[in-house]
Amino acid sequence: MSTDELFAKFFGDSASRIEVVDNIATGYASVGGQEVCVIGTVDGTFINNAAALRLARHVMECTKSKPGLPIVMLVDSAGQEPNRTAEMLGLAAYFAHLLSCLEFARRSGHKLVTVATGKAIGGAFICYGMFADAIYALDTASVGLMPVEAMSAVTKIPVATLQELSTRMPALEFGAAPFALLGGVKEVWPTTADLVQKLSDAIRTASSEDDRAATGKERGGRLLAFDVQQRVLAESSR
Amino acid sequence: MSREPYHELKARQRIAAIADTDSFREILPPPERLMSTYLPQLGIPVSFDDGLAIGHATIGGTPVYLAAQVGQFVGGSVGEVHSAKLVGLVKSAARDRIPCVLLVESGGVRLHEGSSGEIGIAEAIRAVFACREAGVTTIAVIGSDIGAYGGMGILSSCCDFRVMTEHGRIGISGPIVIEKWMGKNVYDSSDRGLVWKISGGKTRFILGDAEVLVDESAGAVRDGILSLLGKSAPLDAAALSARQTALEQRVEKFGTATHPDEIWAAAGITDVAIATLDTAEDFKATLPKTAP
């Protein structure tokens, strides 16, 4: 699916108001009559310092000129490019700035809704998409820390071993469905679904409470996180 | 004041050197045996604290929530239990309005636990911002050889403040990954001087990504933390706009630079060779008042 086709599925004709420069999308559009601010990455692009700044600038522009408008974050990024200059400039600080701008938007009354549309991998997902109030993914999206092949290359654990384990440990499996089992994605949407309706509902129901650990436990994909968090919260108040 | 080099200490030794004497009360200590369920299935030894010590302490009489990552255990990496302890602690800090101090030593998400640790870090980042919204001070201390990489580099950068030593490094992609990607001729990960100049405390301080740079001793790190307790970094339109401008100017100025020495020179350091060897205090004294 091309970027134009994808955007049209969510925003119809209003997708023409979204500008894509160097695979970074910014703009405003309409979802079933509701105006929204859009930021995103397309075509699996790497996200670098300039990209983070471009997204941050648009978020700030929105909080200033269109208070309270929901912000839709589309994610199709392979991650941060391993790059010497990017690190020298302090890429972590750029990502933190983008997150800070989104936090300010949230506090100012903007709802934040993410849809992982393509690749949503590692740092590229952490630096904006996973910061939303509600996170969704298309069934065709590649969501997760990294594919088992890449995991194997770094950990030196054979691919076959990781693949075998991933059948009962969704954290090791790569994709939207296992990520949803962990609570990292609220719902996986078929690309054939009425995505305008899905996104409208997602915006309407978004709540800023982070319930991912509870969801992960409920769905059986991340069994320990919620209980450990709760135990710390209980013990710390003694 | 503890003169021991901070980077040579282990997690609980760091806590002992930084917290007031006998003030640390660990939450879910090792006897509770909170362990990874992933590592045994991969034939990797577990740790009873999953590589993170958390608890109450006081620093200079001020109550804090304190966490220290154990770099010796899978590189201080963040797995499911590790991240859940961190999230619980930071949420406790927001709830109780008690400052939160994170002694960071981590390569980031624990690959062996896949997306579980990744989501855990994302939850911890939300918790850090919950502290900031409540006006609760969050401080990341980065002064170890491992530094703060990957998701922990991002999380550390989201705190109100960062205290660094020259030994500390903040980044996302580590030097070995970059060398593999770009080639050894572009980034030689065995060139420790270069690696530390790209991501280490001195350069991060010059650029304004670390607010406090201190000497190597644990006592100096403690003093650095003390100087920040009770303060907050504003998160409002004016502060964000100023930060946006500063980060844009940084790309304009140094986006085509090949060596961090160019950043040092632009900061007004006339003798880079001497400044490289300077202690943090001497280094700060040689810097002119205005940042590049």
Chai-1 contact restraints between the chains, C-beta under 6 A:
chainA,res_idxA,chainB,res_idxB,connection_type,confidence,min_distance_angstrom,max_distance_angstrom,comment,restraint_id
A,N49,B,V251,contact,1.0,0.0,6.0,A-B,restraint_1
A,L53,B,L247,contact,1.0,0.0,6.0,A-B,restraint_2
A,L53,B,E248,contact,1.0,0.0,6.0,A-B,restraint_3
A,Q80,B,I172,contact,1.0,0.0,6.0,A-B,restraint_4
A,P82,B,S173,contact,1.0,0.0,6.0,A-B,restraint_5
A,P82,B,V177,contact,1.0,0.0,6.0,A-B,restraint_6
A,P82,B,I178,contact,1.0,0.0,6.0,A-B,restraint_7
A,P82,B,W181,contact,1.0,0.0,6.0,A-B,restraint_8
A,R84,B,I178,contact,1.0,0.0,6.0,A-B,restraint_9
A,R84,B,Y187,contact,1.0,0.0,6.0,A-B,restraint_10
A,E87,B,G171,contact,1.0,0.0,6.0,A-B,restraint_11
A,E87,B,I198,contact,1.0,0.0,6.0,A-B,restraint_12
A,E87,B,S199,contact,1.0,0.0,6.0,A-B,restraint_13
A,M88,B,I198,contact,1.0,0.0,6.0,A-B,restraint_14
A,M88,B,P260,contact,1.0,0.0,6.0,A-B,restraint_15
A,L89,B,R250,contact,1.0,0.0,6.0,A-B,restraint_16
A,G90,B,L207,contact,1.0,0.0,6.0,A-B,restraint_17
A,G90,B,D209,contact,1.0,0.0,6.0,A-B,restraint_18
A,L91,B,I172,contact,1.0,0.0,6.0,A-B,restraint_19
A,A92,B,G153,contact,1.0,0.0,6.0,A-B,restraint_20
A,A92,B,I154,contact,1.0,0.0,6.0,A-B,restraint_21
A,A92,B,S157,contact,1.0,0.0,6.0,A-B,restraint_22
A,A92,B,I170,contact,1.0,0.0,6.0,A-B,restraint_23
A,A92,B,I172,contact,1.0,0.0,6.0,A-B,restraint_24
A,A93,B,S157,contact,1.0,0.0,6.0,A-B,restraint_25
A,A93,B,D209,contact,1.0,0.0,6.0,A-B,restraint_26
A,Y94,B,L247,contact,1.0,0.0,6.0,A-B,restraint_27
A,F95,B,I154,contact,1.0,0.0,6.0,A-B,restraint_28
A,A96,B,S157,contact,1.0,0.0,6.0,A-B,restraint_29
A,A96,B,C158,contact,1.0,0.0,6.0,A-B,restraint_30
A,H97,B,R243,contact,1.0,0.0,6.0,A-B,restraint_31
A,H97,B,L247,contact,1.0,0.0,6.0,A-B,restraint_32
A,L99,B,C158,contact,1.0,0.0,6.0,A-B,restraint_33
A,S100,B,L235,contact,1.0,0.0,6.0,A-B,restraint_34
A,C101,B,L240,contact,1.0,0.0,6.0,A-B,restraint_35
A,E103,B,F129,contact,1.0,0.0,6.0,A-B,restraint_36
A,F104,B,L235,contact,1.0,0.0,6.0,A-B,restraint_37
A,F104,B,L240,contact,1.0,0.0,6.0,A-B,restraint_38
A,G123,B,I172,contact,1.0,0.0,6.0,A-B,restraint_39
A,I126,B,A122,contact,1.0,0.0,6.0,A-B,restraint_40
A,I126,B,G151,contact,1.0,0.0,6.0,A-B,restraint_41
A,I126,B,I154,contact,1.0,0.0,6.0,A-B,restraint_42
A,M130,B,A122,contact,1.0,0.0,6.0,A-B,restraint_43
A,G144,B,S115,contact,1.0,0.0,6.0,A-B,restraint_44
A,L145,B,V109,contact,1.0,0.0,6.0,A-B,restraint_45
A,L145,B,G114,contact,1.0,0.0,6.0,A-B,restraint_46
A,L145,B,S115,contact,1.0,0.0,6.0,A-B,restraint_47
A,L145,B,E118,contact,1.0,0.0,6.0,A-B,restraint_48
A,M151,B,L111,contact,1.0,0.0,6.0,A-B,restraint_49
A,V154,B,L111,contact,1.0,0.0,6.0,A-B,restraint_50
A,T155,B,L111,contact,1.0,0.0,6.0,A-B,restraint_51
A,T155,B,H112,contact,1.0,0.0,6.0,A-B,restraint_52
A,I157,B,L42,contact,1.0,0.0,6.0,A-B,restraint_53
A,L165,B,Q41,contact,1.0,0.0,6.0,A-B,restraint_54
A,A171,B,E113,contact,1.0,0.0,6.0,A-B,restraint_55
A,A171,B,G114,contact,1.0,0.0,6.0,A-B,restraint_56
A,A171,B,S115,contact,1.0,0.0,6.0,A-B,restraint_57
A,A171,B,S116,contact,1.0,0.0,6.0,A-B,restraint_58
A,L172,B,G114,contact,1.0,0.0,6.0,A-B,restraint_59
A,F179,B,S115,contact,1.0,0.0,6.0,A-B,restraint_60
A,L182,B,S115,contact,1.0,0.0,6.0,A-B,restraint_61
A,L182,B,S116,contact,1.0,0.0,6.0,A-B,restraint_62
A,L182,B,I119,contact,1.0,0.0,6.0,A-B,restraint_63
A,G184,B,I119,contact,1.0,0.0,6.0,A-B,restraint_64
A,D210,B,E123,contact,1.0,0.0,6.0,A-B,restraint_65
A,D210,B,R126,contact,1.0,0.0,6.0,A-B,restraint_66
A,R212,B,I119,contact,1.0,0.0,6.0,A-B,restraint_67
A,R222,B,S116,contact,1.0,0.0,6.0,A-B,restraint_68
A,L224,B,E80,contact,1.0,0.0,6.0,A-B,restraint_69
A,L224,B,V81,contact,1.0,0.0,6.0,A-B,restraint_70
A,A225,B,E80,contact,1.0,0.0,6.0,A-B,restraint_71
A,A225,B,A84,contact,1.0,0.0,6.0,A-B,restraint_72
A,V228,B,V81,contact,1.0,0.0,6.0,A-B,restraint_73
A,V228,B,A84,contact,1.0,0.0,6.0,A-B,restraint_74
A,Q229,B,A84,contact,1.0,0.0,6.0,A-B,restraint_75
A,Q229,B,V87,contact,1.0,0.0,6.0,A-B,restraint_76
A,Q229,B,G88,contact,1.0,0.0,6.0,A-B,restraint_77
A,V232,B,I27,contact,1.0,0.0,6.0,A-B,restraint_78
A,V232,B,K85,contact,1.0,0.0,6.0,A-B,restraint_79
A,V232,B,G88,contact,1.0,0.0,6.0,A-B,restraint_80
A,V232,B,L89,contact,1.0,0.0,6.0,A-B,restraint_81
A,L233,B,G88,contact,1.0,0.0,6.0,A-B,restraint_82
A,L233,B,S92,contact,1.0,0.0,6.0,A-B,restraint_83
A,E235,B,I27,contact,1.0,0.0,6.0,A-B,restraint_84
A,S236,B,I27,contact,1.0,0.0,6.0,A-B,restraint_85
A,S236,B,S92,contact,1.0,0.0,6.0,A-B,restraint_86
